[in-house]
């Protein structure tokens, strides 16, 4: 068991705690992540749902269910910060950017990206040394 990681939204109302080891950490280039989050790729840590808990501000979250995808986006109703999203497998995906922002602009070593996923579906090229599946 690794130490829990904690993040919060921009206004500090909603806080999450992630425990254990993430299922995946990396960059997702799939169409679904792009459609849900309106980003060119999603830098994520993916956790089983029971490993991510809203520890404060649960009543201040809004859940947006995508109309055609089996995905949701959960965000703070005050500042609009996405605190996590879900995928079709029921995982909770916490943005590496949010984790970085809540850790003095540094991603903790156990949460570093291990690769790119769905890279063949990318809309922009990424020049790094990580594997590109």
C-alpha positions, 0 to 999 in steps of 0.5 A: 500500500502506498501513501494516499495522495490528496488533491483539491479543486481550485477553490478548495471546496472539493477534495479527493484522496486516492489510495493504493496503486493506480491501474494506469498512469499515462497519456490517453489519446482516445476520442472518448477522452477528447470528447468528454474533456475537450482536450487533445489528450488526457494525462491521467492516473486511473484508479479503481472506483473504491480507491478514490474518495471525495473527502470534503465537498461531496455535496458541492460536486456536479456529475455530467454524464456524457449523452452517448459515451459511458463516461462522466465528469465530476466537477466543483459547482463553485469553481468548475474544476474537474476533480475526476472523470470516469470511463466505460470500465468504471475507473476513476481518472484523476488528471495528472495536471490536477495532481501536479497543481496540488503538489507544488507543480510536481508529479509524485514519483509513483504517479509518473506516466508510463506511456501513451495509450491509443497513440494511433488515434492522436491528433497531435504528436508528442515527442518524448521517450515514453512507449506509444501504444 
